[in-house]
Amino acid sequence: MTRSLQAVAYCRPSVLESAPDGQRLGLETSRGTTPSGVEDHPRFFTGFLTSPQVASAGLLAVADVAAARYYQPQLRASLDPVVTGNGDRLRFESFSGCCGVHARLDVLGPGLDGGEVGHGTTNVDVNNPLREALSRIGADDPLHLRVGPEELTVTTLDGPVVEKKVPLPDRWLRGFAEAQVIAAGFDLRAELPAAEAVRFLRSLPRSGSRGGRSGARWAVPAGRVLRPTTRPVPRAVCLPGPERLAALQRVLRHATALRVYGPAVTGAATEATASAWEVVLPGMRLTLTLSPDASRGFSGEGGVLDALATDEAAEDAELIAVLLAWEPRVDVADLAAASGLTPERVRAALVRLGTSGRVGYDTAEAAYFHRELPYDAGRAERHNPRLRAARALVAAGAVGLDGALATVTAEDGHVHRVRDEAGTLSCSCLWWAKYRGGRGPCSHALAVRMARRGAAAVERGGMRVGGGAR
């Protein structure tokens, strides 16, 4: 597995300090991207939190996920959370070391008081002493929040005094990209009031069997409750590895509702699916998105491969990237009008941008939002094994096209047959036999798509040349 060291540097450690007017929480930022370009330590907010205890619990929950591995938990991993200022809200995100859980705390306008929210994305330091201090925040303690260094700190320090270096696997980067792509296909499946939300979540196991894996559960909405079921019946929602929702226990006492999101289930499905679990809090939301299995992180789901395989999407993404303006809600129709592209091409471009961490997806608002991950997330495309294999097959001339049926000759000489049925490609390979398209296309189907698009582009070019000669 390819990995690199990610270095993050802060002016000083984040700290919670006492002051005459209450307590002051200073969250230090690392190098990040803002509307004016890359900055070493951007500032996003200075003001008060309207629900200090709730915000502290939510931030701790995000930090819990950043430090967790729900599969093979004996292997520890910790990456500092990511913070994004979207002008009207702050978003704190993290991703588990096992690549299977994405956490996001959205501190909305009603949760902030007394200051403007800036624009940009960077890492934020959440160290162990800070975690201990946050856990002691009282309900009535006024809490002043600063995201970014104080002006005096910026002008008096010659350089960073806190530096961390952590391993950053390609699989982790791909997972961060896949999570938002999968979430874009979710709909609201259930909404529970506070009392039922607390009862349901507290009934779940805190730890799984077999080394942290308890498997998937299913639940069916019945009025304003969730009733357990043993199989994926229509309208059911999947809870894959319920112990992975443990971080939500941090905020349960403050919950006002629980919303559950997932793909449509018809009853014919047999495999577990990803899902998102959102706890509604005063002035904020905490959402955990779970991969289909604790041992199966988001990195292998293949939701971004079709968008990555097209040159058209790459060109469209460059255009759409120029139009993004750190909006908290990216409107596809507005982007289509501004760019001259169809809504379908805008969505494909947003998927492409997601693979480099430039957009996320908010299930509560059913909309993308602009952010720039402070990692070299472009590696998610460059190092995707199926995408690399497909491009190698096309470059080697291994794809034969013949109407709805295509052949792909693998490196070992084995010939795979790829069939097009109403736009859906199936393959004779073992990957297709095992997953039936449930984890994205195989490398052979990707190669066929690339070859067909290349052939169509050549044909269109020939028609233009021929038309000009007449």
Residue pairs with C-beta under 8 A, 6 or more apart in sequence:
1 169
1 170
1 171
2 169
2 170
2 379
2 383
3 167
3 168
3 169
3 170
4 167
4 168
4 376
5 165
5 166
5 167
5 168
6 79
6 165
6 166
6 167
6 168
6 375
7 163
7 164
7 165
8 30
8 31
8 80
8 123
8 125
8 163
8 164
8 166
8 374
9 30
9 31
9 40
9 160
9 162
9 163
9 164
10 28
10 29
10 30
10 41
10 125
10 160
10 161
10 162
10 163
11 28
11 41
11 149
11 153
11 154
11 157
11 160
11 161
11 162
12 28
12 149
12 153
12 157
12 161
12 162
13 28
13 125
13 127
13 129
13 130
13 162
14 25
14 26
14 27
14 28
14 124
14 125
14 126
14 127
14 130
15 25
15 26
15 129
15 130
15 133
16 23
16 24
16 25
16 26
16 130
16 133
16 134
16 137
17 23
17 24
17 26
18 24
19 144
21 142
21 144
22 141
22 142
22 143
22 144
23 52
23 137
23 141
23 142
23 143
23 144
24 143
24 144
24 146
25 49
25 56
25 134
25 143
25 144
25 145
25 146
26 146
26 150
27 83
27 124
27 125
27 126
27 145
27 146
27 147
27 148
28 41
28 124
28 125
28 148
28 149
28 162
29 41
29 42
29 43
29 44
29 83
29 122
29 123
29 124
29 125
29 147
29 148
29 149
30 40
30 41
30 80
30 122
30 123
30 124
30 125
30 374
31 38
31 39
31 40
31 41
31 122
31 123
31 374
32 38
32 39
32 42
32 120
32 121
32 122
32 123
32 372
32 374
33 39
33 120
33 121
33 122
33 372
33 374
34 42
34 118
34 119
34 120
35 119
35 120
35 325
35 326
39 120
39 122
40 160
41 122
41 148
41 149
41 154
42 118
42 120
42 122
42 148
43 118
43 146
43 147
43 148
43 149
44 83
44 85
44 90
44 117
44 118
44 119
44 120
44 147
44 148
45 85
45 90
45 112
45 115
45 116
45 117
45 118
45 145
45 146
45 147
45 148
46 115
46 144
46 145
46 146
46 147
46 148
47 112
47 113
47 114
47 115
47 144
47 145
48 112
48 113
48 114
48 115
48 142
48 143
48 144
48 145
49 55
49 107
49 111
49 112
49 113
49 143
49 144
49 145
50 110
50 111
50 112
50 113
50 282
50 283
51 111
51 254
51 281
51 282
51 283
51 284
52 137
52 139
52 141
52 142
52 143
53 137
53 138
53 139
53 141
53 254
54 111
54 251
54 254
54 281
54 282
54 283
54 284
55 105
55 107
55 111
55 143
55 145
55 284
56 134
56 135
56 137
56 143
57 134
57 250
57 251
57 254
58 92
58 105
58 107
58 250
58 251
58 281
58 284
58 286
59 81
59 92
59 105
59 126
59 134
60 131
60 134
60 135
60 250
61 103
61 105
61 247
61 248
61 250
61 251
61 286
62 81
62 92
62 93
62 94
62 103
62 104
62 105
62 126
62 247
62 286
63 81
63 94
63 126
63 131
64 103
64 246
64 247
64 250
65 94
65 95
65 96
65 101
65 102
65 103
65 247
65 288
66 78
66 79
66 80
66 81
66 94
66 95
66 96
66 103
66 126
67 76
67 77
67 78
67 97
68 77
68 96
68 97
68 98
68 101
68 247
69 75
69 76
69 77
69 96
69 97
69 98
70 96
70 98
70 100
70 101
70 212
70 241
70 243
70 244
70 294
71 98
71 100
71 211
71 212
71 213
71 294
71 295
71 297
72 98
72 211
72 212
73 211
73 212
75 97
76 97
77 96
77 97
77 98
77 166
77 167
78 97
78 166
79 94
79 95
79 97
79 123
79 166
79 168
79 172
80 123
80 124
80 125
80 126
80 164
81 92
81 93
81 94
81 123
81 124
81 126
82 92
82 93
82 94
82 121
82 122
82 123
82 124
82 371
82 373
82 374
83 90
83 91
83 92
83 93
83 121
83 122
83 123
83 124
83 147
84 90
84 91
84 93
84 120
84 121
84 360
84 369
84 371
85 117
85 118
85 119
85 120
85 121
85 147
85 326
86 117
86 119
86 326
86 327
86 328
86 369
86 370
86 371
87 117
87 118
87 119
87 326
87 327
87 328
88 108
88 109
88 117
88 328
89 106
89 107
89 108
89 109
89 112
89 117
89 328
90 106
90 107
90 112
90 117
90 147
91 104
91 105
91 106
91 107
91 360
91 369
91 371
92 104
92 105
92 107
92 124
93 102
93 103
93 104
93 105
93 360
93 371
94 102
94 103
94 104
95 101
95 102
95 103
95 172
95 175
95 176
95 179
96 102
96 103
97 172
98 294
98 297
99 169
99 171
99 172
99 174
99 175
99 291
99 297
99 298
99 299
100 175
100 241
100 244
100 290
100 291
100 293
100 294
100 295
100 296
100 297
100 298
101 244
101 247
101 288
101 289
101 290
101 291
102 175
102 176
102 179
102 180
102 288
102 289
102 298
103 247
103 286
103 287
103 288
103 289
104 286
104 287
104 360
105 284
105 285
105 286
106 284
106 285
106 286
106 287
106 362
106 364
107 283
107 284
108 283
108 284
108 285
109 283
110 282
110 283
111 282
111 283
111 284
112 145
112 283
118 148
119 326
120 326
120 372
121 371
121 372
121 373
121 374
122 374
123 374
124 147
125 162
137 143
168 375
170 379
170 380
170 383
171 297
171 299
172 299
173 357
173 375
173 376
173 377
173 379
173 380
174 298
174 299
174 300
174 355
174 380
174 383
174 384
175 291
175 297
175 298
175 299
176 298
176 357
176 373
176 377
176 380
177 304
177 354
177 355
177 356
177 357
177 377
177 380
178 298
178 299
178 301
178 302
178 303
178 304
179 289
179 291
179 298
180 354
180 359
180 360
180 361
180 368
181 301
181 303
181 304
181 351
181 354
181 361
182 274
182 289
182 298
182 301
182 303
183 261
183 274
183 276
183 289
183 361
183 363
184 351
184 361
184 368
185 263
185 303
186 261
186 262
186 263
186 275
186 276
186 363
187 261
187 262
187 263
187 264
188 259
188 260
188 261
188 363
189 221
189 235
189 237
189 260
189 261
189 262
189 275
190 219
190 221
190 226
190 237
190 258
190 259
190 260
191 224
191 257
191 258
191 259
191 260
192 200
192 224
192 225
192 226
192 257
192 258
192 259
192 260
193 224
193 257
194 255
194 256
194 257
196 224
196 225
196 226
196 258
197 252
197 255
197 257
197 258
197 279
198 252
198 253
198 255
200 219
200 225
200 226
200 258
201 245
201 248
201 249
201 252
201 258
202 249
202 252
204 239
204 242
204 243
204 245
205 214
205 242
205 243
206 243
206 246
206 249
207 214
207 243
208 214
208 215
208 241
208 242
208 243
208 294
212 243
212 294
213 241
213 293
213 294
213 295
214 241
214 242
214 243
215 240
215 241
215 272
215 293
216 238
216 239
216 240
216 241
216 272
216 292
216 293
217 228
217 238
217 239
217 240
217 242
218 228
218 229
218 230
218 231
218 232
218 233
218 236
218 237
218 238
218 239
219 226
219 227
219 228
219 229
219 236
219 237
219 239
220 226
220 227
220 229
220 233
220 235
220 236
220 237
221 227
221 235
221 237
226 237
226 260
229 236
232 238
232 265
232 267
232 269
232 270
232 273
233 265
233 267
234 265
234 266
234 267
235 265
236 265
237 260
237 262
237 265
237 275
238 262
238 265
238 272
238 273
238 274
238 275
238 292
239 245
239 275
239 277
239 290
240 272
240 273
240 274
240 275
240 290
240 291
240 292
240 293
240 294
241 290
241 293
241 294
243 294
244 288
244 290
244 294
245 277
245 288
245 290
247 288
248 277
248 279
248 286
248 288
251 279
251 281
251 286
252 279
254 281
254 282
255 279
255 280
255 281
256 280
256 281
256 282
257 279
257 280
258 277
258 278
258 279
258 280
259 277
259 278
259 280
259 364
260 275
260 276
260 277
260 278
261 275
261 276
261 277
261 278
261 363
262 273
262 274
262 275
262 276
263 273
263 274
265 273
271 292
271 438
272 292
272 293
273 292
274 289
274 290
274 291
274 292
274 298
274 301
275 289
275 290
276 287
276 288
276 289
276 290
276 363
277 287
277 288
277 289
277 290
278 285
278 286
278 287
278 363
278 364
279 285
279 286
279 287
285 364
287 363
287 364
289 363
291 297
291 298
291 301
292 301
300 439
301 439
301 440
302 386
302 439
302 440
302 441
303 351
303 440
304 351
304 352
304 354
304 355
304 380
304 440
305 384
305 386
305 387
305 440
305 441
305 446
306 440
306 441
306 446
306 449
307 313
307 348
307 349
307 351
307 352
307 355
308 352
308 355
308 381
308 384
308 387
309 387
309 390
309 446
309 449
309 450
310 348
310 449
310 453
311 453
311 457
312 345
312 348
312 453
313 345
313 348
313 349
313 351
313 352
314 352
316 339
316 341
316 345
316 346
316 348
316 349
316 352
317 349
317 350
317 352
317 353
319 339
319 341
319 349
320 335
320 339
320 341
320 346
320 349
320 350
320 353
321 353
321 358
323 335
323 338
323 339
324 330
324 353
324 358
324 359
324 370
325 370
326 370
326 371
327 369
327 370
328 369
328 370
329 362
329 365
329 367
329 368
329 369
330 350
330 359
330 367
330 368
330 369
330 370
331 367
332 343
332 346
332 347
332 350
332 368
333 343
335 341
335 346
336 342
336 343
336 345
336 346
339 346
341 349
350 359
350 368
353 359
354 360
354 361
354 368
355 377
355 378
355 380
355 381
356 373
356 377
356 378
356 380
356 381
357 371
357 372
357 373
357 375
357 377
358 370
358 371
358 372
358 373
359 368
359 369
359 370
359 371
360 368
360 369
360 371
361 367
361 368
361 369
362 368
362 369
381 387
385 443
386 440
386 441
386 442
386 443
386 446
387 443
387 446
389 443
389 446
389 447
390 443
390 444
390 446
390 447
390 450
391 447
391 450
393 399
393 408
393 410
393 443
393 444
393 447
394 447
394 450
394 451
394 454
396 411
398 408
398 409
398 410
398 447
399 406
399 407
399 408
399 447
399 448
399 450
399 451
400 406
400 407
400 408
400 409
401 448
401 451
401 452
401 455
404 419
404 420
404 421
405 417
405 418
405 419
405 420
406 417
406 418
406 419
406 420
406 448
406 451
406 452
407 415
407 416
407 417
407 418
408 415
408 416
408 417
408 418
408 427
408 444
408 447
408 448
409 415
409 416
410 416
410 444
416 427
416 428
416 429
416 444
417 427
417 428
418 425
418 426
418 427
418 428
418 444
418 445
418 448
419 425
419 426
419 427
420 448
424 437
425 441
425 445
425 448
425 449
426 432
426 437
426 445
427 442
427 444
427 445
429 442
429 444
431 442
431 443
432 442
432 445
441 449
